[in-house]
Amino acid sequence: MLKKGLFLILLPLFAFVAAHKFYVSVTNIAYSEKEDALQITCRIFIDDLEDVLRERYDFEAYLATEKESETADKLIEKYLKAKFAVQIDERDVAYDFLGKKYDNDVVICYMEVPKIDLPHKSSIRIRNEVLTDLFEEQQNIVHFRIKGTKKSFVLTKSDANGTLNL
């Protein structure tokens, strides 16, 4: 009887934990001296990215499947350009979307800010609002690894910017 009572008390708690989903992306930013460029990788769960493409553009992407549309890359790039920005010394800079690949249930997007002349710069600021328009709980983790400095930020809908002073 005690076991059944305990089970009935704990069952709703386990159901809540199983139903809860984590909303997170991870972005790594590194400087390549050889290329004089910021190299950026952004890891996003495939199903979350599909949800935002469906919601924002009324587009079924079928990412990582044989049915994936050729339009997917263009819409992913369009979405990233709207939600992810780079500033160097408080000035917006353009970045190139180089493409993507899949790793299990994650899409890895590759971006690059070319020819930045890092030795003459004093700060890099990232605005990362990826998926915050769809998920209130979204957290975007950004890791900087530049000139021997490592710094990380957890960016949210209410605080979407992180700055690395060089």
C-alpha positions in Angstrom: 0.0 0.0 0.0 2.8 2.4 0.9 4.6 1.7 -2.4 1.4 2.4 -4.4 0.8 5.6 -2.5 4.4 6.8 -3.1 4.2 5.8 -6.8 1.0 7.9 -7.2 2.6 10.9 -5.5 5.8 10.7 -7.7 4.1 9.8 -11.0 3.0 13.4 -11.8 6.5 14.7 -11.0 8.1 12.2 -13.4 5.6 13.1 -16.1 6.4 16.8 -15.7 10.2 16.2 -16.0 9.7 14.0 -19.0 7.5 16.6 -20.7 9.9 19.5 -20.1 12.2 20.2 -22.9 15.4 22.3 -22.8 15.7 25.1 -25.4 19.3 25.8 -26.0 21.8 26.6 -28.8 25.6 26.7 -28.5 27.7 29.2 -30.6 31.5 29.0 -30.7 33.4 32.1 -32.0 37.1 31.8 -32.7 39.6 34.0 -34.4 41.7 32.5 -37.2 45.0 34.5 -37.6 45.7 32.7 -40.9 42.4 33.9 -42.4 42.1 37.1 -40.3 38.5 36.1 -39.8 36.1 35.3 -37.0 34.9 31.7 -37.5 31.5 31.0 -36.0 29.7 27.7 -35.5 26.1 27.6 -34.2 24.6 24.4 -33.0 20.8 24.3 -33.0 18.5 21.3 -32.4 17.0 20.3 -35.8 13.4 20.1 -34.5 13.6 23.6 -33.0 14.9 25.0 -36.2 12.2 23.3 -38.2 9.6 24.7 -35.8 10.9 28.3 -36.3 11.1 27.9 -40.1 7.5 26.6 -40.1 6.2 29.4 -37.8 8.1 32.3 -39.4 8.1 31.3 -43.1 5.3 28.7 -43.3 8.0 26.3 -44.6 8.3 22.6 -44.0 12.1 22.0 -44.2 12.4 18.3 -43.5 16.0 18.9 -42.3 18.4 16.0 -42.4 16.0 13.9 -44.5 15.7 12.9 -48.1 12.8 15.3 -48.4 14.9 18.3 -47.4 14.1 21.3 -49.6 16.8 23.1 -51.5 15.3 26.3 -50.1 16.2 25.3 -46.5 19.7 26.8 -46.6 18.4 30.1 -47.9 15.7 30.4 -45.2 18.2 29.3 -42.5 20.5 32.0 -43.6 17.7 34.6 -43.8 16.6 33.6 -40.2 20.2 33.8 -38.8 20.8 37.2 -40.4 17.6 38.5 -38.7 18.4 36.9 -35.3 22.2 36.8 -35.0 24.4 39.9 -35.4 28.1 40.7 -35.0 29.4 44.1 -34.0 33.1 45.0 -33.9 34.0 48.2 -32.1 30.3 49.0 -31.9 29.8 48.8 -35.7 27.7 46.2 -37.4 29.7 43.8 -39.6 28.4 41.4 -42.2 29.1 37.7 -42.0 28.9 35.0 -44.6 26.7 32.0 -44.1 29.0 29.2 -45.3 26.6 26.3 -44.9 25.5 23.6 -42.5 25.9 20.0 -41.6 24.1 17.6 -39.3 25.3 15.8 -36.2 22.7 13.5 -34.8 19.8 15.7 -33.8 21.7 19.0 -34.2 22.3 21.2 -37.2 25.7 23.0 -37.2 25.7 26.3 -39.1 29.0 27.7 -40.2 29.5 31.5 -40.5 32.5 33.7 -41.0 33.3 37.4 -40.6 36.3 37.9 -43.0 39.1 40.4 -42.9 38.5 41.9 -39.5 42.0 43.2 -38.7 41.7 42.0 -35.1 45.0 43.5 -33.7 43.4 47.0 -34.2 40.0 46.2 -32.6 38.9 46.6 -29.1 35.6 44.8 -28.8 33.3 42.2 -30.3 29.7 42.1 -29.5 27.2 39.3 -30.4 23.5 39.6 -30.5 21.9 36.2 -30.4 18.1 36.0 -30.5 18.0 32.6 -32.3 14.7 30.9 -31.4 13.8 33.4 -28.7 10.9 34.5 -30.8 9.4 31.0 -30.6 10.6 29.7 -27.1 10.4 31.9 -24.0 12.8 29.6 -22.2 15.4 29.7 -25.0 19.0 30.1 -23.9 21.8 30.8 -26.4 25.2 30.0 -25.0 28.1 31.8 -26.7 31.7 30.9 -26.2 34.5 33.3 -27.4 38.0 32.0 -27.9 40.1 34.9 -29.1 43.7 35.9 -28.5 44.1 33.5 -25.6 40.9 34.8 -24.0 38.0 32.5 -23.3 34.7 33.9 -22.2 31.2 32.5 -22.2 27.7 34.1 -22.1 24.2 32.7 -21.6 22.0 34.9 -23.7 18.2 35.0 -23.3 15.3 36.8 -24.8 15.6 39.6 -22.2 19.4 39.8 -22.4 20.5 38.9 -25.9 23.9 40.6 -26.1 27.4 39.5 -25.1 30.5 41.6 -25.4 34.2 40.5 -25.4 36.6 43.3 -24.7 39.9 42.6 -26.4 
